[in-house]
Amino acid sequence: MTILAFDASSRTASAALYRAGALIGESFQNSGLTHSQTLMPMIQSLLENTQTDPKTVGLVAVTRGPGSFTGLRIGVSTAAGLAWGWGVPCCGVSALEAAALGASHMGGLVCPVMDARRGQVYNALFQAENGTLARLTPDRALSAADLWAEIQKKAPVLVGDGAELCYNLRGDNPARLPPVPLRHPSAWAVAVLAEQAAARGETCPPDKLTPIYLRLPQAERERIDRESGTQT
């Protein structure tokens, strides 16, 4: 089965084609342009450059959260639209787990961190051994200070767009940062996780694919701030 996978959960965007355990092609972009400008051209170019007929795609996979509200909406709606048009199922995976998978070869505690603003981060913890991940916590939203208090004695591998934010809080802790290209969720990792999920029967029809935000949208938080006179 050929899997078309992509990620638009943070500043970066990527798309990949994956088949039978092999990466057929992948495109990555960190240009600062909105995903509404970059994602579909990347997908179209990937299909053309690998001479892949869309009719051979059997699954469309995407990071469904947590992450940028706008990015998640663009990614999920793109995945649902393509899957509906091609008559295939969807699979939504964790953006945090996809980021962690790219650093799983480093071993030890892998800590994906995505900047949720206002001193908050999205995070999950994984234990990596022999290139595989074991999840230790669910995806969650918490303060950067609370996260570091939890992991400060554990020498974590920090990945995600909030990795440097936490790294700068490390003090004397020997936290590790992978090379920049390995810090972000990749479409390859999305495809690998989707293949595993599909083997467990965890796919869905396009109309059932929804984002997972973990926090209220910014507009809703600002409304609550105005009404309560406090910041959330």
C-alpha positions as CSV (number, residue, x, y, z in Angstrom):
1,M,0.0,0.0,0.0
2,T,1.3,3.5,-0.9
3,I,0.8,6.1,1.8
4,L,0.8,9.8,1.1
5,A,1.8,11.5,4.4
6,F,2.3,15.1,5.3
7,D,2.8,17.5,8.2
8,A,1.6,21.1,8.7
9,S,1.5,21.2,12.5
10,S,4.2,23.9,13.0
11,R,6.3,26.3,11.1
12,T,7.7,23.6,8.8
13,A,5.9,21.6,6.2
14,S,6.7,18.2,4.7
15,A,5.2,15.6,2.4
16,A,6.2,12.0,1.7
17,L,5.3,8.9,-0.3
18,Y,5.9,5.6,1.5
19,R,5.4,2.1,0.4
20,A,6.1,-1.3,2.1
21,G,8.5,0.1,4.6
22,A,10.4,2.2,2.0
23,L,10.5,6.0,1.6
24,I,9.7,6.7,-2.1
25,G,10.2,10.5,-1.9
26,E,10.0,13.4,0.6
27,S,9.8,17.2,0.4
28,F,10.5,19.5,3.3
29,Q,10.1,23.3,3.6
30,N,10.9,25.9,6.2
31,S,10.3,29.0,4.2
32,G,8.0,30.9,6.6
33,L,5.2,30.8,3.9
34,T,1.8,29.7,5.0
35,H,0.9,26.1,4.5
36,S,-2.0,27.1,2.4
37,Q,0.6,28.3,-0.1
38,T,3.1,25.4,0.2
39,L,1.4,22.2,1.1
40,M,-0.6,21.3,-2.1
41,P,2.2,22.3,-4.5
42,M,4.6,20.1,-2.5
43,I,2.2,17.2,-2.7
44,Q,1.6,17.7,-6.4
45,S,5.3,18.0,-7.2
46,L,6.0,14.9,-5.1
47,L,3.4,12.8,-7.0
48,E,4.8,14.1,-10.4
49,N,8.5,13.7,-9.6
50,T,8.0,10.1,-8.3
51,Q,5.6,9.3,-11.2
52,T,3.0,8.1,-8.7
53,D,-0.5,7.8,-9.9
54,P,-2.9,9.0,-7.2
55,K,-5.0,6.0,-7.9
56,T,-2.3,3.9,-6.3
57,V,-2.4,5.8,-3.0
58,G,-4.2,3.6,-0.4
59,L,-4.0,5.8,2.7
60,V,-3.6,9.5,3.4
61,A,-1.9,10.3,6.7
62,V,-1.4,13.6,8.5
63,T,-0.4,15.1,11.8
64,R,-3.7,15.9,13.5
65,G,-2.2,17.7,16.5
66,P,-1.2,19.3,18.7
67,G,0.3,22.3,17.1
68,S,-0.6,25.5,15.2
69,F,-4.3,25.9,15.0
70,T,-4.2,27.2,11.4
71,G,-1.6,24.6,10.3
72,L,-3.7,21.7,11.8
73,R,-6.8,22.9,10.0
74,I,-5.0,23.2,6.7
75,G,-3.4,19.8,7.1
76,V,-6.5,17.9,8.2
77,S,-8.7,19.5,5.6
78,T,-6.2,18.8,2.9
79,A,-5.9,15.1,4.0
80,A,-9.7,14.7,4.2
81,G,-10.2,16.3,0.8
82,L,-7.7,14.2,-1.0
83,A,-8.8,11.0,0.7
84,W,-12.5,11.7,-0.2
85,G,-11.6,12.4,-3.8
86,W,-9.5,9.3,-4.1
87,G,-11.9,7.1,-2.1
88,V,-9.4,6.0,0.5
89,P,-9.2,6.2,4.3
90,C,-7.3,8.7,6.5
91,C,-5.0,8.3,9.4
92,G,-4.2,11.1,11.9
93,V,-1.1,10.8,14.0
94,S,0.4,12.8,16.9
95,A,2.8,15.6,15.7
96,L,4.7,15.1,18.9
97,E,5.3,11.4,18.3
98,A,6.3,12.1,14.7
99,A,8.9,14.6,16.0
100,A,10.1,12.0,18.6
101,L,10.5,9.3,16.0
102,G,13.0,11.3,14.0
103,A,15.4,11.3,17.0
104,S,14.6,7.7,18.3
105,H,18.1,6.6,17.1
106,M,19.6,8.7,19.8
107,G,18.2,6.6,22.6
108,G,17.1,7.5,26.1
109,L,14.3,10.0,27.0
110,V,13.0,11.8,23.9
111,C,11.1,15.0,24.7
112,P,9.2,16.6,21.8
113,V,8.3,20.2,22.6
114,M,6.1,22.5,20.6
115,D,5.8,26.2,21.5
116,A,2.1,26.9,22.5
117,R,2.9,30.5,23.4
118,R,2.3,32.4,26.6
119,G,4.9,30.2,28.4
120,Q,3.0,27.0,27.5
121,V,4.3,24.1,25.5
122,Y,2.8,20.9,23.9
123,N,4.7,17.9,25.0
124,A,4.8,14.1,25.4
125,L,7.6,11.9,26.7
126,F,9.0,8.8,25.0
127,Q,11.6,6.3,25.9
128,A,13.7,5.3,22.8
129,E,15.6,2.1,22.6
130,N,17.0,0.4,19.5
131,G,15.2,2.9,17.3
132,T,11.8,2.3,18.7
133,L,9.6,4.4,21.0
134,A,7.6,3.6,24.1
135,R,5.2,6.3,25.1
136,L,5.5,7.5,28.7
137,T,2.9,10.3,28.8
138,P,-0.1,11.3,26.7
139,D,0.1,14.4,24.5
140,R,-0.4,17.4,26.9
141,A,-0.2,21.1,27.3
142,L,1.7,22.5,30.3
143,S,4.1,25.4,31.2
144,A,7.7,25.2,30.0
145,A,8.8,25.6,33.6
146,D,6.7,22.7,34.8
147,L,8.0,20.5,32.0
148,W,11.6,21.3,32.8
149,A,11.0,20.6,36.5
150,E,9.8,17.2,35.5
151,I,12.7,16.3,33.2
152,Q,15.6,18.3,34.4
153,K,17.5,15.4,35.9
154,K,16.9,13.0,33.0
155,A,19.2,14.3,30.2
156,P,16.5,14.3,27.5
157,V,16.8,14.6,23.8
158,L,14.8,17.7,22.9
159,V,13.0,18.0,19.6
160,G,10.3,20.2,18.1
161,D,10.0,23.9,17.5
162,G,10.2,24.5,21.3
163,A,13.3,22.4,21.8
164,E,15.6,25.5,22.1
165,L,13.1,27.1,24.4
166,C,13.6,24.2,26.9
167,Y,17.3,23.8,26.1
168,N,17.9,27.3,27.3
169,L,16.3,26.4,30.7
170,R,18.6,23.4,31.2
171,G,21.2,24.8,33.6
172,D,23.7,22.1,34.2
173,N,21.6,19.3,32.8
174,P,23.2,17.5,29.8
175,A,20.2,17.8,27.6
176,R,20.8,17.0,23.9
177,L,19.7,18.7,20.7
178,P,19.7,16.8,17.5
179,P,20.8,18.5,14.3
180,V,18.2,21.1,13.1
181,P,16.8,18.9,10.3
182,L,16.0,16.2,12.8
183,R,14.1,18.4,15.3
184,H,10.9,18.8,13.4
185,P,8.1,16.4,12.6
186,S,8.7,14.8,9.2
187,A,6.3,13.3,6.7
188,W,8.4,10.1,6.7
189,A,7.7,9.7,10.4
190,V,4.0,10.4,9.8
191,A,4.0,7.6,7.2
192,V,5.7,5.1,9.5
193,L,3.3,5.8,12.4
194,A,0.3,5.7,10.0
195,E,1.5,2.3,8.6
196,Q,1.6,1.0,12.2
197,A,-1.8,2.5,13.0
198,A,-3.3,1.0,9.9
199,A,-2.0,-2.5,10.9
200,R,-4.0,-2.0,14.1
201,G,-7.1,-1.0,12.2
202,E,-6.8,2.6,13.3
203,T,-7.8,4.5,10.2
204,C,-11.0,6.5,9.6
205,P,-13.1,7.8,6.7
206,P,-12.4,11.4,5.7
207,D,-15.4,12.9,7.4
208,K,-14.2,11.5,10.7
209,L,-10.7,13.1,10.6
210,T,-10.6,16.0,13.1
211,P,-7.7,18.1,14.6
212,I,-6.6,17.7,18.2
213,Y,-5.8,21.1,19.7
214,L,-5.4,20.4,23.5
215,R,-6.0,24.2,24.1
216,L,-8.7,26.6,23.1
217,P,-8.1,28.7,20.0
218,Q,-6.4,32.0,20.6
219,A,-9.5,34.0,19.8
220,E,-11.5,32.0,22.4
221,R,-8.8,32.5,25.0
222,E,-8.7,36.2,24.3
223,R,-12.5,36.4,24.7
224,I,-12.2,34.6,28.0
225,D,-9.4,37.0,29.1
226,R,-11.6,40.0,28.3
227,E,-14.5,38.6,30.2
228,S,-12.6,37.6,33.2
229,G,-10.0,40.3,33.3
230,T,-7.2,37.7,33.5
231,Q,-4.8,35.9,31.2
232,T,-5.0,32.2,30.4
